[in-house]
Amino acid sequence: MDIPGRGSLLLPPFMIEKFDREGVRERGLFRRYHLGGNGAVHGGTLPLLFDDLFGMVIHASGRPIARTGYLHINYRKITPIEAELVIEGRVDSIDGRKAFCSAELRDLDGTVLVDCEALMIELLPGQP
């Protein structure tokens, strides 16, 4: 947990700053490895970052392990390479096994670059 991106070659190197029942906040940047067109972050790496964040949000909130039911990404502004960014997510509501979550990726000025909503569904006993 104390290694950027938790040591994954796929995940961007973000470090956890806050991890509690109210939510999870990470700070980091996308490297040249995550490059898309015209010097911006490749759009496909952003859902990966959010999906990973929501898994941690579920864990931090004290809920059982869950799978992603859906992820809705809103690309608001170009996400830059090699610029420090902050991502923050939370559980907004619970309905039985369903946890509805939201998160934003911001630059250090507070501008929202990407926001996301997700449905995380608690696994049934024995469900892989």
C-alpha positions in Angstrom: 0.0 0.0 0.0 2.9 2.4 0.5 4.3 1.9 -3.0 3.0 4.3 -5.8 0.2 2.4 -7.7 0.8 -0.4 -5.2 3.6 -1.6 -7.4 1.3 -2.4 -10.4 2.8 -1.8 -13.8 -0.7 -0.9 -15.2 -1.8 1.6 -12.5 -0.6 5.2 -12.5 1.8 6.0 -9.6 -0.7 7.6 -7.2 -0.1 7.5 -3.4 -2.9 7.3 -0.9 -3.3 10.5 1.2 -6.6 9.7 2.9 -8.3 6.3 3.6 -11.3 6.3 5.9 -15.1 5.7 6.0 -15.7 9.2 4.4 -13.6 8.3 1.3 -10.2 7.9 -0.3 -7.9 10.6 -1.7 -4.8 9.9 -3.7 -2.2 12.2 -5.3 0.0 11.4 -8.2 0.7 11.8 -11.9 0.5 10.0 -15.1 3.8 9.2 -16.7 4.8 9.0 -20.4 3.8 5.3 -20.2 0.1 6.6 -20.1 0.5 8.9 -23.1 -2.4 9.2 -25.6 -2.8 11.6 -28.5 -1.4 15.1 -28.6 0.5 14.8 -25.3 -2.5 14.0 -23.1 -3.2 11.0 -20.9 -4.7 8.1 -22.9 -8.5 8.1 -22.1 -8.4 4.3 -21.5 -6.1 4.7 -18.5 -8.6 6.9 -16.6 -11.3 4.3 -16.1 -8.6 2.0 -14.7 -7.6 4.6 -12.1 -11.2 5.2 -11.1 -12.1 1.5 -10.9 -9.1 0.9 -8.7 -10.1 3.8 -6.5 -13.6 2.6 -6.1 -12.4 -0.8 -4.9 -10.4 1.0 -2.2 -13.4 3.3 -1.4 -15.5 0.2 -0.7 -12.8 -1.3 1.5 -12.2 1.9 3.4 -16.0 2.3 4.0 -16.0 -1.1 5.8 -18.2 -2.8 3.2 -17.6 -6.3 2.0 -15.7 -7.0 -1.2 -17.6 -5.8 -4.3 -17.4 -5.9 -8.1 -18.0 -3.1 -10.5 -21.5 -3.1 -11.9 -20.9 0.0 -14.0 -18.5 2.9 -14.4 -19.6 6.1 -16.0 -16.8 8.4 -17.0 -17.2 12.1 -17.8 -14.1 13.6 -19.6 -14.3 17.3 -18.7 -10.9 18.6 -19.7 -7.7 17.2 -21.1 -5.7 15.3 -18.5 -2.0 16.2 -18.7 1.0 13.9 -18.5 3.6 14.6 -15.8 1.4 17.0 -13.8 0.5 16.4 -10.2 -3.2 15.5 -9.8 -5.6 14.6 -7.0 -8.3 11.9 -7.2 -11.0 11.6 -4.5 -13.9 9.2 -4.2 -16.6 8.2 -1.8 -19.7 6.0 -1.3 -22.8 8.2 -1.9 -25.5 5.8 -1.0 -26.2 2.1 -0.2 -29.2 0.0 -1.4 -28.8 -3.6 -0.1 -25.8 -5.1 -1.9 -25.4 -2.0 -4.1 -23.0 0.9 -3.3 -23.3 3.9 -5.5 -20.0 5.8 -5.6 -18.6 9.0 -7.1 -15.2 10.5 -7.6 -13.3 13.4 -9.3 -9.8 13.8 -10.7 -8.6 17.4 -10.3 -5.5 19.4 -11.0 -3.8 21.2 -8.1 -5.9 24.4 -8.9 -9.0 22.4 -8.2 -10.2 22.1 -11.8 -12.2 18.9 -12.4 -10.6 17.0 -15.3 -12.7 13.9 -15.1 -15.5 12.8 -12.9 -17.0 9.3 -12.5 -20.0 7.5 -11.0 -20.0 3.8 -10.3 -22.1 1.0 -9.0 -20.2 -1.5 -6.8 -22.1 -4.7 -6.0 -21.3 -6.8 -2.9 -20.3 -10.3 -3.8 -22.5 -13.2 -2.6 -20.9 -15.9 -0.4 -18.7 -18.1 -2.5 -18.9 -15.8 -5.5 -15.5 -15.6 -7.2 
